[in-house]
Amino acid sequence: METVYCATAMYPDLATYVRTALPNANVINVKVLERGVVAQENEDDFLENAEIVIGNNLVAGNYLYKFKKLKWYHTHAAGIDIITNKINLERPLPSFTLTRRTAARNISAQYVITYILATERKVLHLAELQTRKLWNWSRFDHSRPLESLTIGILGVGSIGSEVARLCKAFGMKTFGMVRNIDSTQNRSSYIDVYRSKEDMSDFLMNSDYLCCCLPSTPETKGLLSGNILSYCKDRGTVLINIGRGDLIDEETLVKALTNKWLGGAVLDVVPKEPLSEDSPLWTLPNVVITPHISGWSKDPEVCKAVVDEFVVNYYNFLAGKPMNYVIDWRRGY
């Protein structure tokens, strides 16, 4: 009988769902405290005996080099830089397999379409007018229909593809930027035009919305820093970042917004979190800031979807078959 350790504080019923899905497995619930610290009463058994774990990325990062027998860790988070940032380059890479969640990609994509609609229909401005008891329609003469707009998506993985699917449902044109333009592997049918990094200027000039779904890796850090966003000026592109904040530094963000290279920004992630109280981003017009919650949900249906995805990989693992969504330790994604 295989033993599965469930190590998370986010989904209290995770172990229950895993037991239901895997009745022949021995499922152990590990008590996890704040910041991914395993409770003392569970720590020794967890680190000494765990071979299969489904848990959060904080736990994996905290104990990266302390597992004695670990073979496979499945994180229920989409982003895994909290784990990969703990890699010690002077030591061998971890020997266990790391896989990640993609099951809740719809939550992140719905966040994106929510703010596209809110921007085009001036929802935040309407809410402000209501608080002031003003009946004023003067700013609504130029609300654009979504089918006239183009969204450029940086990173067309599971989340980026779902963003494209929802945008296509509203008639938007979709551009996708990928690392290797020559590879047709894992292409999304919801992307109208693919571009490579070498086409960045054209990509930006033709995007009304720029949605960033990229992970934090050496290749992506600072990708939009500097003056590259000046190519957005004619379109007044709205930046939506649901990937990682280090894609662009704060100084560049402020410059792009104050110089009107960008028409606005929806920032679920920022270079340093939490965003400092004295950051000018808080008060710049046409900027929405949310506290890294675009993919966050404790809804039972999300937990079930996470478990369903884990179960597919579980049986692949037992059968010695390739697993889905495996992280390359060297590349960081």
SVG drawing of the C-alpha trace seen along z (x, -y; Angstrom):
<svg xmlns="http://www.w3.org/2000/svg" viewBox="-28 -64 57 66">
<polyline fill="none" stroke="black" stroke-width="0.4" points="0.0,0.0 1.4,-3.4 1.4,-6.2 0.4,-9.8 1.2,-12.7 -1.0,-15.8 0.8,-18.9 -1.1,-22.1 -3.0,-24.6 -4.9,-26.0 -7.2,-23.1 -8.4,-21.7 -10.3,-18.8 -7.5,-17.9 -6.7,-14.6 -10.4,-13.7 -10.7,-14.1 -7.5,-12.2 -8.8,-9.3 -12.0,-9.2 -10.1,-9.3 -7.5,-6.7 -9.2,-4.3 -6.3,-1.8 -3.7,-4.4 -2.7,-5.2 -3.3,-8.9 -1.7,-10.9 -2.7,-14.5 0.3,-16.6 -0.4,-19.7 1.1,-22.7 1.5,-26.0 2.1,-29.5 4.5,-30.0 4.7,-26.3 6.2,-25.1 5.3,-21.5 4.0,-21.0 6.7,-19.5 4.6,-16.4 4.5,-15.6 7.9,-16.7 10.1,-13.7 7.8,-11.2 7.2,-13.5 10.8,-14.1 12.0,-10.6 9.3,-8.6 7.4,-10.6 7.9,-9.3 4.8,-10.9 3.5,-14.3 0.7,-16.6 1.1,-20.0 1.9,-23.6 5.0,-25.2 6.1,-26.7 6.4,-23.3 8.5,-22.0 10.7,-25.1 11.3,-25.0 12.3,-21.3 13.8,-21.0 17.0,-19.3 15.6,-17.6 13.5,-14.8 15.1,-11.5 13.1,-9.3 11.0,-11.7 10.3,-10.5 7.6,-12.9 6.2,-16.2 3.0,-17.6 2.4,-21.2 -1.1,-22.5 0.3,-26.0 0.8,-27.0 3.9,-29.1 6.9,-27.2 9.6,-29.9 9.2,-29.7 10.6,-26.2 13.2,-26.7 14.6,-29.9 15.7,-27.7 18.0,-25.6 21.6,-25.7 23.8,-25.8 26.7,-24.4 24.7,-21.3 23.3,-18.6 19.8,-19.3 17.0,-17.7 16.5,-14.1 12.7,-13.9 10.2,-14.7 8.3,-18.0 5.0,-18.5 2.6,-21.5 -1.0,-22.3 -2.8,-23.5 -6.3,-22.4 -7.5,-25.9 -6.4,-27.8 -10.0,-28.8 -9.9,-30.9 -6.9,-32.9 -8.4,-33.3 -11.7,-34.6 -9.7,-37.2 -8.3,-38.4 -11.6,-38.6 -13.2,-40.3 -10.8,-43.2 -10.9,-43.5 -14.7,-43.9 -14.4,-46.2 -11.9,-48.4 -13.9,-48.6 -17.2,-49.2 -15.6,-51.7 -16.9,-49.8 -14.5,-51.3 -15.3,-54.8 -19.0,-54.0 -18.5,-52.8 -16.7,-56.1 -19.5,-58.1 -22.1,-56.2 -20.2,-57.0 -20.4,-60.7 -24.1,-60.4 -23.3,-61.6 -25.3,-60.7 -22.8,-61.3 -22.3,-59.4 -19.8,-61.6 -16.9,-59.1 -18.8,-56.3 -19.0,-57.5 -16.1,-55.3 -16.6,-52.0 -15.0,-49.5 -16.6,-46.2 -14.2,-43.4 -14.4,-41.9 -12.5,-45.0 -9.6,-44.4 -6.4,-42.3 -4.8,-40.6 -1.2,-39.7 -0.4,-36.8 3.1,-36.3 3.3,-32.6 0.8,-30.3 0.8,-27.5 -2.2,-26.1 -3.3,-29.5 -2.4,-31.5 -4.3,-29.1 -7.4,-29.4 -7.1,-33.2 -7.1,-32.9 -10.1,-30.7 -12.2,-33.1 -11.0,-36.1 -12.0,-34.2 -15.4,-33.6 -15.8,-37.4 -14.5,-37.7 -11.1,-39.1 -8.1,-38.5 -5.3,-36.6 -1.6,-36.8 0.7,-34.4 4.4,-34.8 6.4,-31.6 10.1,-30.8 10.4,-28.7 8.4,-29.8 9.5,-26.8 8.0,-24.2 4.4,-23.3 4.3,-21.2 1.5,-22.2 0.2,-24.9 -3.2,-26.3 -6.0,-26.3 -7.2,-29.6 -4.2,-31.6 -4.6,-33.3 -1.0,-34.4 2.1,-33.1 5.2,-35.3 8.7,-34.8 10.7,-37.1 12.5,-38.5 9.1,-39.9 8.5,-41.7 8.2,-45.2 5.5,-44.2 3.8,-42.1 3.5,-45.1 2.5,-47.5 -0.5,-45.4 -1.8,-44.5 -4.7,-46.4 -4.2,-44.2 -1.0,-42.6 -1.5,-39.6 1.6,-38.2 1.3,-34.6 5.0,-33.9 6.8,-32.1 9.8,-33.6 12.9,-32.2 16.3,-33.6 14.9,-34.0 11.8,-36.0 13.2,-38.3 13.2,-41.8 11.7,-40.9 9.6,-44.1 12.0,-46.4 13.7,-49.3 12.0,-51.1 10.4,-48.2 6.9,-49.2 7.3,-52.4 6.1,-50.3 2.7,-50.2 2.2,-54.0 0.0,-54.3 -2.4,-51.6 -2.5,-52.7 -2.1,-49.0 -3.4,-47.9 -1.0,-45.5 -2.5,-42.7 0.1,-40.7 -1.0,-37.5 2.4,-35.7 5.3,-37.0 6.2,-40.5 9.9,-40.3 9.0,-40.4 9.2,-44.2 10.8,-46.4 8.7,-49.0 10.6,-52.0 9.8,-50.8 6.1,-50.3 5.8,-53.8 7.6,-55.3 5.4,-53.4 2.3,-54.6 3.3,-58.2 4.6,-58.5 1.4,-57.0 3.1,-54.2 0.5,-52.1 -3.1,-53.1 -3.5,-51.3 -2.4,-48.3 -4.0,-45.5 -1.3,-44.1 -1.9,-40.9 1.8,-40.6 4.5,-43.2 8.3,-43.0 8.4,-42.9 5.4,-41.6 3.6,-43.0 3.7,-46.3 5.2,-49.0 2.8,-51.6 4.9,-54.4 4.9,-52.9 3.5,-55.4 1.7,-52.5 -1.0,-52.7 -2.2,-56.2 -1.5,-56.2 -4.6,-56.6 -5.9,-53.6 -4.0,-51.1 -5.7,-48.2 -3.7,-46.3 -4.8,-43.0 -2.8,-41.0 -1.7,-38.0 -5.1,-36.4 -5.9,-35.8 -5.5,-32.0 -6.5,-31.8 -9.6,-29.9 -10.5,-27.6 -13.7,-26.5 -14.3,-22.7 -14.7,-22.4 -11.2,-23.8 -9.8,-21.4 -11.5,-18.5 -10.0,-19.6 -6.5,-19.7 -7.0,-16.1 -8.3,-14.8 -5.2,-16.1 -3.0,-14.6 -4.7,-11.2 -3.9,-11.0 -0.3,-11.6 -0.4,-9.2 -1.3,-6.3 1.2,-7.4 3.8,-7.4 2.9,-3.9 3.0,-2.6 6.4,-4.2 4.8,-6.4 5.7,-10.0 3.8,-12.4 2.1,-15.6 3.4,-19.1 6.9,-18.0 9.2,-20.9 12.7,-21.1 14.9,-21.9 17.5,-23.6 15.0,-25.8 12.8,-26.6 9.5,-25.8"/>
</svg>
